[in-house]
């Protein structure tokens, strides 16, 4: 390098001497192409020619006048650039006399005597106000001048603007790679001047700028610059080399990072920092064995590894799963007097947890705590995530409590991990609590965590809480997924919260979020199910205005609503409309319409539609048979219903509990307990599990028939089957005991209901009151009425009329009239039976 500088200095002296003799020699040609561009560059417009001035290049070499004028311009420029004061007017007049290459030649000749800050002002002024384009070499000379005067901020800004094409520059047409041209021009100007030989800070800056400010150009630009400089013997400092290597590792360019290390190694012995980064690069690139070999080479070279070196290699070994080697490396670092850090233990714990080695990780944690290290939030999060993945949420929660005791504040990752774990463990209450804490603490909430909690809340029918979080998401312009929205809207409708469901639907549209047809259908169905046809129609109009195409599910929901309102004709019109639109009615459509006809008792029309359904090639399902069986039973045509049941069995369609329950109830209503019980046993033989409704029908039917012992057996059996008797079952059994006058048993059952937290209703109390009245015990009957009222259960006309009739029957007309006043106060009318009893008693009294 020294020899190159001596040669450059000699060339400089020679050119200076020649400049005093002739203008032709004075303007030296450029030694090499100076600029390259990776993409086409918009060339600046040439400055407007001023009024005729002496043309330096046009003057013949032997013209003494032209030479004198050239020397005067040169002297003026040197005077301006060597001073500390900058005169813009003088500059503007002078700069127009030069071409970019003429200026470059003079600037290079006089650069030893230039004041850098003045030169910088001239460059910016000439570029901004005179549209003057400087050569790349001129900019490089200026950059080196600024660095030599420790004006690093100005030099860095100049370099950034140069790379970013924010400076007017005279360029060739065939330039390809500007970053390489800048590096070579800086290298040439540096090597060609003794003034710049005091250090390589400029090259440190060049590499650093490309590595940080111009990541958009990719890692190739920074590495290309580094290679060119190294090839010229202008290696940046170790600090810059290490920075470049680290930047490349972070950009997943491990091979390029290690290439930088190898280039440095050829020039000199790397230090511990370069070795550490190189080992990290190899480990990140999956070359752990090569990293271990380099670690050995490092030690043999006399460079002692530090804790970072050990940690980098340990991290690679852990990711490879070589934990025995990792733990041996930890022992080796202790033997060499290098103390493990928090990072050391964190790496071991993280590696073990990723391979589900929870016990080993726990041992490392205990050792870490014993050594006085307090795990940071990253370590805790790693452990919590591991325990949540193995579904040991209790251990994860214990760790969270432990981190709080240690003064480590949980972060978003902690909460999100715990929430997902709790949701998988179906511990929605605690998950909801943590999510609320995140909201209050303004934590960054993972969308998956929010969805998990909302889904869990819906699964547990906690739709109000789920809706609150959905509204929170919408407030943050986050769109819940379609499945979640459909689940929530369906749940709100099932909970009779149709208004909230409608508000949510409207809120989604207000936020500009499209609602898919499935979610909209869920709302239409929910509204139609409860007879809110007006709201359903308004919703339907909005869907049509937004261009939503109605599908079979939409039409079926509307037909269902019409049938529930008793508007079966409208339902048939909808069926015709959907057919006209090319949507074929499915089995659900027919089932809804057949059910509507059956409920109106129009069995002939239902049968006609049944046969139409078959002729259209639709396969009749259990629901279809259930509807027809139910229709015939309601019409008291039990034999026809049984015929359909037999057809069902002949088609190898498995009957369900609903069909059995319909027939059992129908046979009991007909007084045929034998057939009802046969169906019950057939049901069990076919492995169809009896439901609460099944047992209720049986107990009610048998109790009415006076077969209390069998009722009690079934009552106990259902408990053994895991079915807790409800108020219907209890009332049916109580009614049976009342019918045969066993009032003590009835009262015992009433007390048992309280023990099992089954609340009696007004039917239960009315049955008992009726039982006492039949026995002539109106005193007990009235006490039951008072108990009923005290428990907040309002008697209805049936209750009052039963007791009034009882009073009249026993001749307690005064009590009857008192009760009549009480009824009047409550707005309840006396029925015909009680009224007849009072009239009959009064006529008997008049005869006596």
C-alpha positions in Angstrom: 0.0 0.0 0.0 2.9 2.4 0.8 4.3 1.8 -2.6 1.0 2.6 -4.3 0.8 5.9 -2.3 4.4 6.9 -3.2 3.5 6.3 -6.9 0.4 8.3 -6.6 2.3 11.2 -4.9 4.9 11.2 -7.7 2.1 11.4 -10.3 0.6 14.3 -8.4 3.8 16.3 -8.4 4.3 15.6 -12.1 0.8 16.8 -13.1 1.1 19.9 -11.0 4.3 20.9 -12.8 2.8 20.3 -16.2 -0.3 22.4 -15.4 1.8 25.6 -15.4 2.8 25.2 -19.1 -0.4 24.4 -21.1 -4.2 24.4 -20.6 -4.5 21.2 -22.6 -2.4 19.4 -20.1 -4.0 21.2 -17.2 -7.4 19.5 -17.8 -6.3 15.9 -17.2 -8.7 13.2 -18.4 -10.5 11.0 -15.9 -8.5 7.8 -15.2 -11.5 5.3 -15.1 -15.3 5.2 -15.3 -16.6 6.7 -12.1 -20.3 5.9 -11.7 -22.6 2.9 -12.0 -26.3 2.7 -11.5 -28.3 -0.5 -10.8 -31.3 1.0 -12.7 -31.7 3.9 -15.2 -30.9 7.3 -13.8 -32.7 10.5 -14.8 -29.9 12.7 -16.0 -30.1 16.3 -14.8 -30.9 18.9 -17.4 -27.8 20.8 -18.5 -27.6 24.3 -17.1 -28.8 27.1 -19.4 -25.9 28.7 -21.1 -25.2 32.2 -19.8 -24.4 35.2 -22.0 -21.4 34.5 -24.1 -18.3 33.8 -22.0 -14.8 32.8 -22.9 -15.0 29.1 -23.7 -12.2 27.3 -21.9 -12.3 24.1 -24.0 -12.7 26.1 -27.3 -9.6 28.1 -26.7 -6.6 26.9 -28.6 -3.8 25.5 -26.5 -1.4 28.2 -27.6 -3.8 31.0 -26.8 -2.1 33.0 -24.0 -5.3 35.0 -23.4 -7.4 31.8 -22.8 -4.7 30.4 -20.6 -4.5 33.5 -18.5 -8.3 33.4 -18.1 -8.3 29.7 -17.2 -5.6 30.3 -14.6 -7.7 33.2 -13.2 -10.8 30.9 -12.8 -8.6 28.3 -11.2 -7.2 30.8 -8.8 -10.7 32.1 -8.0 -12.0 28.6 -7.3 -9.0 27.8 -5.1 -9.5 31.0 -3.2 -13.2 30.3 -2.6 -12.6 26.7 -1.5 -9.7 27.5 0.8 -11.5 30.1 2.7 -14.0 29.7 5.5 -16.6 32.2 4.1 -18.8 31.2 1.2 -20.0 33.8 -1.3 -23.0 32.4 -3.2 -23.0 35.1 -5.9 -19.4 34.7 -6.6 -19.8 30.9 -6.7 -22.8 31.1 -9.1 -20.8 33.3 -11.6 -17.7 31.1 -11.4 -19.2 27.6 -11.5 -20.9 28.2 -14.8 -17.4 28.5 -16.4 -16.6 24.8 -15.8 -17.8 21.5 -17.1 -18.1 18.7 -14.5 -14.8 17.1 -15.6 -13.0 20.5 -15.6 -14.1 21.1 -12.1 -13.1 17.6 -11.1 -9.6 18.1 -12.4 -9.1 21.3 -10.5 -10.8 20.0 -7.4 -8.4 17.0 -7.3 -5.4 19.2 -7.8 -6.2 21.6 -5.0 -7.9 19.2 -2.6 -5.0 19.4 -0.1 -5.7 23.1 0.6 -9.5 23.0 0.6 -11.7 23.8 3.6 -14.2 20.9 3.6 -17.2 22.8 5.1 -16.9 25.5 2.4 -16.6 22.9 -0.3 -19.7 21.2 1.0 -21.6 24.5 0.8 -20.4 25.0 -2.8 -21.5 21.5 -3.8 -25.0 21.8 -2.4 -25.5 25.4 -3.7 -24.2 24.6 -7.2 -26.4 21.4 -7.4 -29.6 23.1 -6.0 -29.4 26.5 -7.6 -27.2 26.2 -10.6 -28.2 22.6 -11.7 -24.5 21.7 -11.8 -23.7 18.0 -12.0 -20.5 17.0 -10.3 -18.6 13.8 -11.1 -18.6 10.8 -8.8 -14.9 11.3 -8.1 -15.6 14.9 -7.0 -18.2 13.7 -4.5 -15.8 11.0 -3.2 -13.0 13.6 -2.7 -15.4 15.8 -0.8 -16.5 12.8 1.4 -12.8 12.0 2.3 -12.2 15.7 3.0 -15.1 15.8 5.5 -14.0 12.6 7.2 -10.4 13.8 7.5 -11.8 16.9 9.3 -14.0 14.6 11.6 -17.1 16.1 10.1 -18.7 12.6 10.2 -22.3 13.6 10.3 -21.9 15.8 7.2 -19.9 13.0 5.4 -22.6 10.4 6.3 -25.4 12.6 5.0 -23.5 13.3 1.8 -22.9 9.5 1.3 -26.6 8.7 1.9 -27.7 11.3 -0.6 -25.2 10.1 -3.1 -26.3 6.5 -2.8 -30.0 7.5 -2.8 -29.5 9.5 -6.0 -30.5 12.8 -4.4 -27.5 14.7 -5.7 -27.0 15.8 -9.3 -24.3 13.7 -10.9 -22.7 13.4 -14.3 -23.0 9.8 -15.3 -22.2 7.5 -18.2 -25.0 5.7 -20.0 -23.7 2.1 -19.4 -23.5 2.2 -15.6 -24.9 -0.9 -13.9 -24.0 -1.2 -10.3 -23.7 2.1 -8.5 -22.7 0.6 -5.1 -19.6 -1.0 -6.7 -18.7 2.3 -8.5 -19.0 4.3 -5.4 -16.8 1.8 -3.5 -14.1 1.8 -6.2 -14.1 5.6 -6.6 -13.7 6.0 -2.8 -10.9 3.5 -2.8 -9.1 5.2 -5.8 -9.4 8.7 -4.3 -8.2 7.4 -0.9 -5.2 5.6 -2.3 -4.3 8.5 -4.6 -3.8 11.1 -1.9 -1.5 11.3 1.2 -4.1 13.6 2.8 -6.5 10.7 3.3 -4.0 8.1 4.5 -4.7 8.7 8.2 -7.3 6.0 8.7 -10.2 3.9 7.2 -13.1 5.5 9.1 -14.6 6.5 5.7 -14.8 2.8 4.7 -16.3 1.9 8.1 -19.0 4.5 7.4 -19.5 3.2 3.8 -20.1 -0.4 4.9 -22.3 0.7 7.8 -24.5 2.9 5.6 -25.1 0.2 3.1 -25.8 -2.3 5.9 -28.3 -0.1 7.8 -29.7 2.7 5.6 -30.1 0.7 2.4 -31.4 -2.7 3.4 -33.9 -2.4 0.5 -30.9 -3.1 -1.8 -30.4 -6.4 -0.1 -27.4 -7.8 1.6 -25.5 -8.2 -1.6 -24.8 -4.5 -1.8 -23.0 -4.3 1.6 -21.1 -7.6 1.0 -20.1 -6.4 -2.5 -18.7 -3.2 -1.1 -16.8 -5.1 1.6 -15.3 -7.5 -0.9 -14.1 -4.7 -3.2 -12.5 -2.8 -0.3 -10.8 -5.9 1.0 -9.6 -6.7 -2.5 -7.9 -3.2 -2.5 -6.3 -3.9 0.8 -8.7 -1.4 2.5 -10.2 -3.7 5.1 -12.7 -1.9 7.4 -12.1 -2.0 11.2 -12.8 -5.2 13.2 -15.7 -3.5 14.8 -17.3 -2.7 11.4 -16.5 -6.2 10.1 -18.3 -7.7 13.2 -21.2 -5.3 12.7 -21.6 -6.4 9.1 -21.4 -10.1 10.1 -24.0 -9.7 12.8 -26.3 -7.8 10.4 -26.0 -10.6 7.8 -26.8 -13.2 10.5 -29.9 -11.3 11.5 -30.9 -11.2 7.8 -30.6 -15.0 7.6 -27.5 -14.6 5.4 -25.3 -16.9 7.5 -23.1 -18.0 4.6 -22.3 -14.4 3.6 -21.5 -13.6 7.2 -19.0 -16.5 7.4 -17.5 -15.4 4.1 -16.8 -12.0 5.6 -15.0 -13.8 8.5 -12.9 -15.8 6.1 -11.9 -12.7 4.2 -10.8 -11.0 7.4 -9.0 -14.2 8.6 -6.8 -14.1 5.4 -5.6 -10.6 6.3 -5.1 -10.9 10.1 -6.0 -12.9 13.2 -9.6 -12.3 14.1 -10.5 -11.2 17.6 -12.9 -12.9 20.1 -15.9 -10.9 18.8 -15.3 -11.9 15.2 -14.9 -15.6 16.2 -18.1 -15.4 18.3 -20.2 -14.0 15.5 -18.7 -16.5 13.0 -19.7 -19.4 15.3 -23.2 -17.9 15.7 -23.4 -17.7 11.8 -22.5 -21.3 11.4 -24.9 -22.4 14.1 -27.7 -20.4 12.6 -26.9 -21.9 9.2 -27.3 -25.4 10.7 -23.5 -26.1 10.6 -23.1 -26.8 14.3 -20.2 -29.3 13.7 -18.3 -26.7 11.8 -19.0 -24.2 14.5 -17.6 -26.6 17.1 -14.5 -27.1 14.9 -14.0 -23.3 14.6 -14.3 -23.0 18.4 -11.4 -25.4 18.7 -9.4 -23.5 16.1 -10.1 -20.3 18.0 -8.6 -21.8 21.2 -5.6 -23.1 19.4 -5.0 -19.7 17.9 -4.6 -18.2 21.4 -8.0 -16.3 21.3 -9.8 -17.1 24.6 -13.6 -17.5 24.1 -15.8 -15.2 26.2 -19.3 -16.0 27.5 -20.9 -14.9 24.2 -18.8 -17.4 22.3 -19.9 -20.2 24.6 -23.5 -19.1 24.5 -23.6 -19.0 20.7 -22.2 -22.5 20.4 -24.4 -23.8 23.2 -27.4 -22.4 21.4 -26.5 -24.3 18.3 -26.0 -27.5 20.2 -29.4 -27.1 21.9 -31.2 -26.5 18.7 -29.5 -29.6 17.3 -30.7 -31.6 20.3 -27.1 -32.3 21.4 -27.8 -31.5 25.1 -25.1 -33.7 26.5 -22.5 -31.7 24.5 -24.2 -28.5 25.5 -24.0 -29.4 29.2 -20.3 -30.5 28.8 -19.7 -27.1 27.2 -21.2 -25.4 30.2 -18.9 -27.3 32.5 -15.9 -26.4 30.3 -16.7 -22.7 30.5 -16.8 -23.0 34.3 -13.5 -24.8 34.3 -12.0 -22.0 32.2 -13.3 -19.4 34.6 -16.1 -18.1 32.4 -19.3 -17.7 34.5 -22.6 -18.6 32.9 -25.0 -15.7 32.4 -28.8 -15.5 32.4 -28.6 -16.0 28.6 -26.7 -19.3 29.2 -29.4 -20.8 31.4 -32.2 -19.3 29.1 -30.7 -21.1 26.1 -30.6 -24.5 27.9 -34.2 -24.1 29.3 -35.5 -23.0 25.9 -33.9 -25.9 24.1 -35.1 -28.5 26.6 -38.7 -27.1 26.6 -38.9 -27.3 22.8 -38.1 -31.0 23.0 -40.6 -31.5 25.8 -37.9 -32.3 28.3 -39.8 -30.6 31.2 -38.0 -32.3 34.1 -34.6 -31.4 32.8 -35.7 -27.8 32.2 -37.0 -27.6 35.7 -33.6 -28.8 37.1 -31.8 -26.0 35.1 -34.3 -23.5 36.4 -33.6 -24.6 40.0 -29.8 -24.4 39.4 -30.3 -20.9 37.9 -32.2 -19.7 40.9 -29.7 -21.3 43.3 -26.9 -19.3 41.5 -28.8 -16.1 42.2 -30.1 -15.5 38.7 -33.7 -14.2 38.4 -35.3 -15.5 35.2 -36.5 -12.8 32.9 -39.9 -12.7 31.2 -38.5 -14.6 28.2 -37.4 -17.6 30.3 -40.7 -17.6 32.2 -42.7 -17.4 28.9 -40.7 -20.3 27.5 -41.5 -22.5 30.6 -45.2 -21.4 30.6 -45.6 -22.2 26.9 -44.1 -25.6 27.4 -46.4 -26.5 30.3 -49.4 -25.2 28.4 -48.5 -27.4 25.4 -48.3 -30.5 27.7 -51.7 -29.4 29.1 -50.3 -28.8 32.6 -51.9 -25.5 33.0 -51.7 -25.7 36.8 -47.9 -25.6 36.6 -48.0 -22.8 34.1 -50.2 -20.7 36.4 -47.8 -21.5 39.3 -45.0 -20.1 37.2 -46.9 -16.9 36.6 -47.4 -16.5 40.3 -43.7 -17.1 40.8 -42.7 -14.5 38.3 -44.8 -11.9 40.0 -43.2 -12.7 43.4 -39.8 -12.3 41.8 -40.9 -8.8 40.5 -41.0 -10.0 36.8 -44.0 -8.4 35.1 -45.9 -10.6 32.7 -46.1 -9.3 29.1 -48.4 -9.9 26.2 -46.7 -13.2 25.3 -47.3 -14.5 28.9 -51.0 -13.7 28.9 -51.6 -14.9 25.3 -49.9 -18.2 26.0 -51.9 -18.7 29.3 -55.2 -17.8 27.7 -54.7 -20.3 24.9 -53.7 -23.0 27.4 -56.7 -22.2 29.6 -59.1 -22.3 26.7 -57.8 -25.7 25.6 -58.3 -26.9 29.2 -61.8 -25.5 29.2 -61.1 -23.0 32.0 -62.9 -20.2 30.4 -63.5 -18.2 33.6 -59.8 -17.6 34.2 -59.1 -17.1 30.5 -61.7 -14.4 30.5 -60.2 -12.8 33.6 -56.8 -12.7 32.0 -58.2 -11.3 28.8 -59.9 -8.5 30.8 -56.5 -7.8 32.5 -54.9 -7.5 29.1 -57.6 -5.1 27.9 -57.3 -2.9 31.0 -53.5 -3.0 30.8 -53.4 -2.0 27.1 -51.5 -5.2 26.2 -51.1 -6.3 22.7 -53.8 -9.0 22.3 -53.2 -11.9 20.0 -56.2 -12.4 17.6 -56.0 -16.2 18.3 -56.3 -15.6 22.0 -59.4 -13.4 21.6 -61.0 -16.0 19.3 -60.2 -18.8 21.7 -61.9 -17.0 24.6 -64.9 -15.9 22.6 -65.3 -19.5 21.3 -65.1 -20.9 24.8 -67.6 -18.4 26.1 -70.0 -19.3 23.4 -69.5 -23.0 24.1 -70.5 -22.3 27.7 -73.5 -20.2 26.6 -72.0 -17.1 28.0 -73.0 -15.0 25.0 -73.1 -11.6 26.8 -69.4 -11.9 27.6 -68.6 -13.2 24.2 -70.5 -10.2 22.6 -68.5 -7.8 24.7 -65.2 -9.1 23.4 -66.5 -9.1 19.8 -67.5 -5.5 20.2 -64.0 -4.8 21.5 -62.5 -6.4 18.4 -64.7 -4.4 16.1 -63.6 -1.2 18.0 -60.0 -2.1 17.0 -61.1 -2.8 13.4 -60.4 -6.5 13.8 -62.8 -8.8 12.1 -63.8 -12.0 13.9 -63.9 -15.1 11.7 -67.1 -16.2 10.1 -67.5 -19.3 12.2 -67.2 -17.4 15.4 -69.7 -14.8 14.3 -72.2 -17.5 13.2 -71.8 -19.3 16.6 -72.3 -16.1 18.5 -75.3 -14.9 16.6 -76.9 -18.4 16.8 -76.2 -18.5 20.5 -77.7 -15.0 21.1 -80.9 -16.1 19.2 -81.1 -19.3 21.2 -80.8 -17.2 24.4 -83.7 -15.0 23.2 -81.3 -12.1 22.7 -82.3 -11.3 19.1 -81.9 -7.6 19.6 -78.3 -8.0 20.5 -77.8 -10.3 17.5 -79.3 -7.7 15.2 -77.2 -5.0 16.6 -74.1 -7.1 16.1 -75.1 -7.8 12.5 -75.6 -4.0 11.9 -72.4 -3.1 13.6 -70.4 -5.4 11.2 -71.9 -3.7 8.2 -71.3 -0.3 9.8 -67.6 -1.2 10.1 -67.5 -2.2 6.4 -67.1 -5.9 7.2 -69.1 -8.1 4.9 -71.3 -10.7 6.6 -71.4 -14.0 4.8 -74.7 -15.8 3.9 -74.2 -18.5 6.6 -74.0 -15.9 9.4 -77.0 -13.9 8.0 -79.0 -17.2 7.7 -78.3 -17.9 11.4 -79.9 -14.6 12.3 -82.8 -15.0 9.9 -83.5 -18.5 11.3 -83.3 -17.2 14.9 -85.8 -14.4 14.2 -88.2 -16.7 12.3 -88.0 -19.3 15.1 -89.5 -16.9 17.6 -92.0 -15.4 15.2 -90.1 -12.1 14.6 -91.1 -12.1 11.0 -91.1 -8.3 10.6 -87.4 -8.1 11.7 -86.6 -11.1 9.5 -88.1 -9.4 6.5 -86.2 -6.1 7.1 -83.0 -8.1 7.4 -83.9 -9.9 4.2 -84.4 -6.6 2.4 -81.0 -5.4 3.5 -79.4 -8.6 2.3 -81.0 -8.3 -1.1 -79.9 -4.6 -1.4 -76.3 -5.6 -0.8 -76.6 -8.2 -3.6 -76.6 -11.3 -1.3 -78.0 -14.3 -3.1 -80.5 -16.1 -1.0 -79.9 -19.9 -0.7 -81.8 -22.9 0.4 -81.1 -22.2 4.1 -82.5 -18.7 3.9 -85.7 -19.9 2.3 -86.1 -22.7 4.8 -85.6 -20.3 7.7 -88.4 -18.1 6.2 -90.7 -21.0 5.6 -90.1 -22.2 9.2 -91.2 -18.7 10.5 -94.3 -18.7 8.3 -95.3 -22.1 9.5 -94.8 -21.1 13.2 -97.1 -18.1 12.5 -99.7 -20.4 11.0 -99.2 -18.8 7.6 -98.8 -22.1 5.8 -100.0 -20.5 2.5 -97.1 -18.0 2.6 -94.7 -20.9 3.2 -96.0 -22.6 0.0 -95.5 -19.4 -1.9 -91.9 -19.2 -0.7 -91.4 -22.8 -1.9 -92.7 -21.9 -5.4 -90.5 -18.8 -5.4 -87.3 -20.7 -4.6 -88.2 -23.2 -7.3 -88.6 -20.4 -9.8 -85.1 -19.1 -8.9 -83.6 -22.5 -9.6 -83.3 -23.6 -5.9 -84.8 -27.0 -5.5 -86.7 -27.6 -2.2 -84.8 -30.1 0.0 -86.0 -32.5 2.6 -85.9 -29.8 5.3 -88.3 -27.7 3.2 -90.8 -30.5 2.9 -90.5 -31.4 6.6 -91.3 -27.8 7.6 -94.3 -27.6 5.3 -95.6 -31.1 6.3 -95.2 -30.2 9.9 -97.2 -26.9 9.3 -100.0 -28.9 7.8 -100.0 -31.5 10.6 -100.2 -28.8 13.2 -103.3 -27.4 11.5 -104.8 -31.0 11.4 -104.7 -31.1 7.5 -103.4 -34.7 7.4 -104.7 -35.3 3.8 -102.7 -32.4 2.5 -99.7 -33.5 4.5 -99.9 -37.0 3.0 -100.1 -35.4 -0.5 -97.0 -33.4 0.1 -95.3 -36.5 1.6 -95.9 -38.4 -1.7 -94.7 -35.3 -3.7 -91.5 -35.4 -1.7 -91.0 -39.1 -2.6 -91.8 -38.5 -6.3 -89.1 -35.8 -6.4 -86.5 -38.3 -5.4 -85.9 -37.0 -1.9 -85.0 -39.4 0.8 -87.3 -39.2 3.7 -85.5 -39.1 7.1 -86.4 -39.7 10.7 -87.6 -36.1 11.0 -90.0 -36.7 8.1 -91.5 -39.8 9.8 -91.6 -38.1 13.2 -93.6 -35.2 11.8 -96.2 -37.5 10.2 -96.4 -39.7 13.3 -96.8 -36.6 15.5 -99.5 -35.3 13.2 -101.6 -38.5 13.3 -101.2 -38.7 17.1 -102.4 -35.1 17.5 -105.4 -36.0 15.3 -106.0 -39.0 17.7 -105.3 -41.4 14.8 -102.8 -43.5 16.7 -103.2 -46.6 14.5 -102.2 -44.6 11.4 -99.3 -43.2 13.4 -98.2 -46.8 14.3 -98.4 -47.8 10.6 -95.9 -45.0 9.8 -93.7 -46.2 12.6 -93.8 -49.7 11.1 -92.9 -48.3 7.7 -90.0 -46.5 9.3 -88.7 -49.8 10.8 -89.2 -51.5 7.4 -87.0 -48.9 5.8 -84.2 -49.7 8.3 -84.4 -46.2 9.6 -83.4 -46.1 13.3 -86.2 -44.5 15.4 -85.1 -41.9 17.9 -86.3 -41.0 21.3 -88.5 -38.2 19.9 -90.6 -40.7 17.8 -90.9 -43.1 20.7 -92.0 -40.3 23.1 -94.7 -39.2 20.7 -96.2 -42.7 20.5 -95.8 -43.5 24.2 -97.7 -40.3 25.1 -100.4 -41.0 22.5 -101.0 -44.5 23.8 -101.2 -43.2 27.4 -103.7 -40.5 26.3 -105.7 -43.3 24.7 -105.6 -45.3 27.9 -103.5 -48.1 26.4 -100.7 -48.4 29.0 -99.8 -51.9 27.7 -98.7 -50.6 24.3 -97.0 -47.6 25.8 -94.9 -49.8 28.0 -94.2 -52.2 25.1 -92.8 -49.2 23.1 -90.7 -48.3 26.1 -89.1 -51.8 26.3 -88.7 -51.8 22.5 -86.9 -48.5 22.8 -84.4 -49.9 25.3 -83.9 -53.1 23.2 -83.0 -51.0 20.2 -80.4 -49.1 22.4 -82.4 -45.9 22.1 -81.7 -44.1 25.4 -84.8 -42.9 27.2 -84.8 -39.2 27.8 -86.3 -37.0 30.6 -89.4 -36.6 28.4 -89.8 -40.4 28.0 -89.8 -40.9 31.8 -92.1 -37.9 32.3 -94.7 -39.4 29.9 -94.4 -42.9 31.5 -94.7 -41.6 35.1 -97.6 -39.3 34.2 -99.4 -42.1 32.3 -98.9 -44.7 34.9 -99.8 -42.4 37.8 -103.0 -41.4 36.1 -103.8 -45.1 35.7 -103.2 -45.5 39.4 -100.1 -47.7 38.9 -98.0 -45.7 41.5 -95.6 -48.5 42.3 -94.5 -48.8 38.7 -94.3 -45.0 38.5 -92.0 -45.0 41.6 -89.8 -47.7 40.2 -89.4 -45.6 37.0 -88.8 -42.5 39.1 -85.9 -44.3 40.8 -84.6 -45.9 37.6 -84.2 -42.6 35.9 -82.0 -41.4 38.7 -79.8 -44.4 38.2 -79.6 -43.6 34.5 -78.2 -40.2 35.4 -81.4 -38.3 34.7 -82.5 -36.0 37.4 -86.3 -35.8 37.6 -87.6 -32.3 36.8 -90.7 -30.4 37.9 -92.8 -32.3 35.3 -91.8 -35.7 36.6 -92.4 -34.7 40.3 -95.8 -33.1 39.5 -96.9 -36.3 37.6 -96.0 -38.5 40.5 -97.5 -36.1 43.1 -100.7 -36.1 41.0 -100.8 -39.9 41.1 -100.5 -39.9 44.9 -103.1 -37.1 45.2 -105.5 -39.1 43.0 -105.5 -42.1 45.5 -105.5 -39.8 48.5 -102.0 -40.4 49.7 -101.4 -36.7 50.6 -98.5 -37.4 52.9 -96.5 -39.0 50.0 -97.4 -35.9 48.0 -96.1 -33.5 50.7 -92.9 -35.6 51.1 -92.3 -35.4 47.3 -92.8 -31.6 47.5 -90.1 -31.4 50.3 -87.8 -33.6 48.3 -88.1 -31.2 45.4 -86.7 -28.5 47.6 -83.8 -30.7 48.7 -82.9 -31.4 45.0 -83.3 -27.7 44.1 -86.2 -28.5 41.8 -88.6 -25.6 42.0 -92.3 -26.4 42.2 -94.6 -24.4 39.9 -98.3 -23.4 40.1 -99.3 -26.7 38.5 -97.6 -28.6 41.2 -99.3 -26.6 44.0 -102.7 -26.7 42.2 -102.5 -30.5 42.0 -101.9 -30.8 45.7 -104.6 -28.2 46.5 -107.0 -30.3 44.4 -106.0 -33.4 46.2 -106.7 -31.9 49.6 -110.1 -30.5 48.4 -111.1 -33.9 47.1 -110.5 -35.3 50.6 -112.5 -32.4 52.1 -109.4 -31.0 53.9 -109.8 -27.3 52.8 -107.7 -26.1 55.7 -104.6 -27.9 54.3 -105.5 -26.8 50.8 -105.6 -23.1 51.9 -102.3 -23.5 53.7 -100.8 -24.8 50.5 -102.2 -21.8 48.7 -100.5 -19.5 51.2 -97.2 -21.3 50.9 -97.5 -21.0 47.1 -98.0 -17.2 47.4 -95.2 -16.8 50.0 -92.8 -18.5 47.6 -93.6 -15.9 44.9 -95.7 -18.2 42.7 -98.9 -16.5 41.6 -102.0 -18.7 41.6 -104.0 -18.6 38.3 -107.8 -19.1 37.7 -107.4 -22.9 37.8 -105.9 -22.8 41.3 -108.5 -20.4 42.7 -111.4 -22.2 41.1 -110.3 -25.6 42.4 -110.2 -24.2 46.0 -113.4 -22.2 45.6 -115.2 -25.4 44.5 -113.7 -27.2 47.5 -115.0 -24.6 49.9 -118.5 -24.7 48.4 -118.4 -28.5 48.5 -117.7 -28.4 52.2 -120.2 -25.6 52.8 -117.5 -23.1 53.7 -119.1 -20.4 51.5 -117.8 -17.6 53.6 -114.2 -18.7 52.8 -115.3 -19.2 49.2 -116.5 -15.6 49.0 -113.3 -14.3 50.7 -111.4 -16.2 48.1 -113.6 -14.7 45.4 -112.7 -11.2 46.7 -109.0 -12.2 46.5 -109.5 -13.4 43.0 -111.2 -10.1 42.0 -108.3 -8.1 43.5 -105.9 -10.1 41.4 -108.1 -9.7 38.3 -108.9 -13.4 38.0 -112.4 -14.5 37.0 -114.4 -17.4 38.5 -114.9 -20.3 36.2 -118.2 -22.0 35.3 -117.7 -24.9 37.7 -117.0 -22.7 40.7 -119.7 -20.3 39.8 -122.2 -23.3 39.5 -121.1 -24.5 42.9 -121.7 -21.2 44.6 -125.2 -20.8 42.9 -126.0 -24.4 43.9 -125.1 -23.7 47.5 -127.1 -20.5 47.6 -130.2 -22.2 46.2 -129.9 -24.9 48.8 -129.7 -22.3 51.5 -132.8 -20.5 50.2 -134.8 -23.8 50.4 -133.9 -24.2 54.0 
